Amino acid sequence: MQSGNPWRLGLHLILCLSLILAAGSVVGCSGKAVNEDDPQSVYEDAEDDIENDRYLIALEKLRKIRHKFPYSKFSSKAQLRIADVLYLQESFAEAAQAYESFRDLHPKHDDTPYATFRVGESYAMDAPENIARDLTSDFRALDAFQEFTRKYPNDKRSEEAKGRIQTLRNKVASKEFEIAEFYRVRDFPGSAGPRYRKILDLYPDTTWAKEAKARLAESGDTQQKKEGRK
């Protein structure tokens, strides 16, 4: 991160933005000459901004590339880096959408596996730690990681994705178990039983499946006996 007098830092950022927005600007925030008519030059200048945590300035330049040079190879590179910057800013929901957009627009691009993996990472980072809250982001992360392992089984991130999938499956199964327990302790077996069975059906490889099986056995669940669960 940048250090020093915050007032001087703010003044520096304002000056950089002024340089970017000024017509015919040829000097970047790093002091290097920038050819505004060359997408590579602008892209490299944006990379320098990212490296120095000038994220807002970098976004401005990357979006300029997308608008001014839509058919350049740097347009797709800029699109992906926009997603990266949003992730670095901890705008995880926006980052996920940006990675999804890149993935959908460039299904054959060399960086599409990376973008697909980052969709999962972004949604996972956006998800709440407390399972009592809405787990929509967890389910979206799970879908993204599963898509990744299905499409790119030989990718170097494949094993990590599998681990993330298992972690997410345990998390969503734990919420199902918590809901089932809510009904059980209030003596609503007709509502608790289906929740326990759902865990066994959808998440049999999780730590909560054993607990669900035990609860069904304790309650003498007739459907469990009928289906021959062991």
C-alpha positions as CSV (number, residue, x, y, z in Angstrom):
1,M,0.0,0.0,0.0
2,Q,1.1,3.6,-0.5
3,S,2.3,5.5,2.6
4,G,3.0,9.1,3.5
5,N,0.9,12.2,4.0
6,P,-2.7,11.4,3.1
7,W,-3.3,14.9,1.8
8,R,-0.3,14.7,-0.6
9,L,-1.5,11.2,-1.7
10,G,-5.0,12.6,-2.4
11,L,-3.5,15.4,-4.4
12,H,-1.5,13.0,-6.3
13,L,-4.5,10.9,-7.2
14,I,-6.5,13.9,-8.3
15,L,-3.6,15.0,-10.5
16,C,-3.3,11.6,-12.0
17,L,-7.0,11.5,-12.8
18,S,-6.7,14.9,-14.4
19,L,-3.9,13.7,-16.6
20,I,-6.0,10.7,-17.7
21,L,-9.1,12.6,-18.5
22,A,-7.3,15.4,-20.3
23,A,-7.4,15.3,-24.1
24,G,-4.1,14.3,-25.6
25,S,-2.6,13.3,-22.3
26,V,0.8,11.6,-22.8
27,V,2.1,11.2,-19.3
28,G,0.9,8.6,-16.8
29,C,1.0,8.7,-13.0
30,S,4.3,6.9,-13.0
31,G,5.8,9.8,-15.0
32,K,6.3,7.5,-18.1
33,A,5.3,8.7,-21.5
34,V,2.0,7.1,-22.6
35,N,0.8,7.0,-26.2
36,E,-3.0,7.5,-25.9
37,D,-3.5,6.0,-29.4
38,D,-1.7,2.8,-28.5
39,P,-3.8,0.3,-26.4
40,Q,-0.7,-1.5,-25.3
41,S,0.8,1.7,-23.9
42,V,-2.3,2.6,-22.0
43,Y,-2.6,-1.0,-20.8
44,E,0.9,-1.1,-19.4
45,D,0.3,2.2,-17.7
46,A,-2.8,0.8,-16.1
47,E,-0.7,-2.2,-14.9
48,D,1.7,0.2,-13.2
49,D,-1.3,1.8,-11.4
50,I,-2.5,-1.6,-10.3
51,E,0.9,-2.5,-9.0
52,N,1.0,0.7,-7.0
53,D,-2.6,0.3,-5.6
54,R,-4.0,3.1,-7.7
55,Y,-7.1,1.1,-8.5
56,L,-9.6,3.8,-9.4
57,I,-7.1,5.3,-11.9
58,A,-6.4,1.8,-13.3
59,L,-10.1,1.2,-13.8
60,E,-10.4,4.4,-15.7
61,K,-7.6,3.5,-18.1
62,L,-8.8,-0.1,-18.6
63,R,-12.3,1.1,-19.3
64,K,-10.9,3.6,-21.8
65,I,-9.2,0.7,-23.6
66,R,-12.5,-1.2,-23.8
67,H,-14.3,1.8,-25.2
68,K,-11.6,3.2,-27.5
69,F,-10.1,-0.1,-28.8
70,P,-12.9,-2.7,-28.8
71,Y,-11.2,-4.8,-31.4
72,S,-7.8,-4.8,-30.0
73,K,-6.5,-7.9,-28.1
74,F,-5.9,-5.5,-25.3
75,S,-9.7,-5.0,-25.0
76,S,-10.2,-8.5,-23.7
77,K,-7.1,-8.2,-21.5
78,A,-8.5,-5.0,-20.1
79,Q,-11.8,-6.6,-19.4
80,L,-10.2,-9.3,-17.4
81,R,-8.0,-6.9,-15.5
82,I,-11.1,-4.8,-14.6
83,A,-12.5,-7.9,-12.9
84,D,-9.1,-8.4,-11.1
85,V,-9.1,-4.8,-9.9
86,L,-12.7,-5.1,-8.6
87,Y,-11.6,-8.2,-6.7
88,L,-8.6,-6.3,-5.2
89,Q,-11.0,-3.6,-4.1
90,E,-13.0,-6.3,-2.3
91,S,-16.0,-5.5,-4.5
92,F,-16.5,-9.3,-4.7
93,A,-20.1,-9.4,-6.1
94,E,-19.1,-7.0,-8.9
95,A,-15.9,-8.9,-9.5
96,A,-17.9,-12.2,-9.9
97,Q,-20.1,-10.6,-12.5
98,A,-17.2,-9.2,-14.4
99,Y,-15.4,-12.6,-14.5
100,E,-18.7,-14.2,-15.6
101,S,-19.0,-11.6,-18.4
102,F,-15.4,-12.4,-19.6
103,R,-16.1,-16.2,-19.3
104,D,-19.3,-15.9,-21.4
105,L,-17.9,-13.6,-24.0
106,H,-14.6,-15.5,-24.5
107,P,-15.4,-19.2,-24.0
108,K,-12.2,-20.2,-26.0
109,H,-9.8,-17.7,-24.5
110,D,-6.7,-18.9,-22.8
111,D,-7.7,-17.0,-19.7
112,T,-11.2,-18.4,-19.5
113,P,-10.3,-21.2,-17.1
114,Y,-8.7,-18.6,-14.8
115,A,-11.8,-16.4,-15.1
116,T,-14.1,-19.3,-14.3
117,F,-12.1,-20.2,-11.2
118,R,-12.2,-16.5,-10.1
119,V,-16.0,-16.5,-10.4
120,G,-16.0,-19.1,-7.7
121,E,-13.5,-17.3,-5.6
122,S,-15.4,-14.0,-5.9
123,Y,-18.7,-15.5,-4.8
124,A,-17.0,-17.4,-2.0
125,M,-15.5,-14.2,-0.7
126,D,-18.8,-12.4,-1.0
127,A,-20.6,-15.2,1.0
128,P,-21.4,-14.6,4.7
129,E,-19.6,-16.6,7.4
130,N,-22.7,-17.0,9.4
131,I,-24.8,-19.9,8.0
132,A,-28.0,-18.3,9.4
133,R,-27.8,-15.7,6.6
134,D,-28.6,-16.1,2.9
135,L,-26.2,-18.6,1.3
136,T,-27.0,-17.6,-2.3
137,S,-23.3,-16.6,-2.9
138,D,-22.2,-20.0,-1.6
139,F,-24.4,-21.8,-4.0
140,R,-23.1,-19.7,-6.9
141,A,-19.5,-20.3,-5.8
142,L,-20.3,-24.0,-5.7
143,D,-21.7,-23.9,-9.2
144,A,-18.7,-22.1,-10.5
145,F,-16.1,-24.4,-9.0
146,Q,-18.1,-27.4,-10.2
147,E,-18.2,-26.0,-13.7
148,F,-14.5,-25.4,-13.5
149,T,-13.6,-29.0,-12.5
150,R,-16.0,-30.3,-15.1
151,K,-14.5,-28.2,-18.0
152,Y,-10.9,-28.1,-16.9
153,P,-10.1,-31.3,-15.0
154,N,-6.4,-31.0,-15.9
155,D,-5.9,-27.4,-14.9
156,K,-3.4,-26.7,-12.2
157,R,-6.1,-25.2,-10.0
158,S,-8.3,-28.3,-10.3
159,E,-7.3,-29.8,-6.9
160,E,-7.8,-26.5,-5.2
161,A,-11.3,-26.2,-6.8
162,K,-12.2,-29.7,-5.5
163,G,-11.2,-28.7,-2.0
164,R,-13.3,-25.5,-2.3
165,I,-16.2,-27.6,-3.5
166,Q,-16.0,-29.9,-0.5
167,T,-15.8,-26.9,1.9
168,L,-18.9,-25.3,0.3
169,R,-20.8,-28.6,0.4
170,N,-20.1,-29.0,4.1
171,K,-21.3,-25.4,4.7
172,V,-24.6,-25.7,2.8
173,A,-25.2,-29.1,4.4
174,S,-24.6,-27.6,7.8
175,K,-27.4,-25.1,7.2
176,E,-29.8,-27.9,6.2
177,F,-28.9,-29.7,9.4
178,E,-29.4,-26.6,11.5
179,I,-32.9,-26.1,10.0
180,A,-33.7,-29.8,10.6
181,E,-32.6,-29.4,14.2
182,F,-34.8,-26.4,14.6
183,Y,-37.8,-28.5,13.7
184,R,-36.7,-31.5,15.7
185,V,-36.3,-29.7,19.0
186,R,-39.7,-28.2,18.5
187,D,-41.2,-31.6,17.9
188,F,-42.0,-31.2,14.2
189,P,-40.7,-34.5,12.9
190,G,-42.6,-34.1,9.7
191,S,-40.6,-31.1,8.8
192,A,-37.3,-32.3,10.3
193,G,-37.2,-35.7,8.5
194,P,-37.2,-34.4,5.0
195,R,-34.3,-32.0,5.8
196,Y,-32.2,-34.9,7.2
197,R,-33.0,-37.0,4.1
198,K,-32.1,-34.1,1.9
199,I,-28.6,-34.1,3.4
200,L,-28.3,-37.8,2.8
201,D,-29.5,-37.4,-0.8
202,L,-27.6,-34.3,-1.8
203,Y,-24.6,-34.2,0.5
204,P,-23.7,-37.8,1.4
205,D,-20.0,-37.1,1.3
206,T,-20.2,-34.3,4.0
207,T,-19.5,-34.5,7.7
208,W,-23.2,-33.7,8.3
209,A,-24.5,-36.8,6.5
210,K,-23.5,-39.0,9.4
211,E,-25.3,-36.7,11.9
212,A,-28.4,-36.7,9.7
213,K,-28.4,-40.5,9.5
214,A,-28.1,-40.7,13.3
215,R,-31.0,-38.3,13.8
216,L,-33.2,-40.3,11.4
217,A,-32.3,-43.6,13.2
218,E,-33.2,-42.0,16.6
219,S,-36.6,-40.9,15.3
220,G,-37.3,-44.3,13.8
221,D,-37.8,-42.7,10.4
222,T,-39.9,-45.1,8.4
223,Q,-38.8,-43.8,5.1
224,Q,-35.2,-44.4,6.0
225,K,-36.0,-48.0,6.9
226,K,-38.0,-48.5,3.7
227,E,-35.2,-47.2,1.5
228,G,-32.7,-49.4,3.3
229,R,-30.3,-46.7,4.3
230,K,-27.4,-48.1,6.3
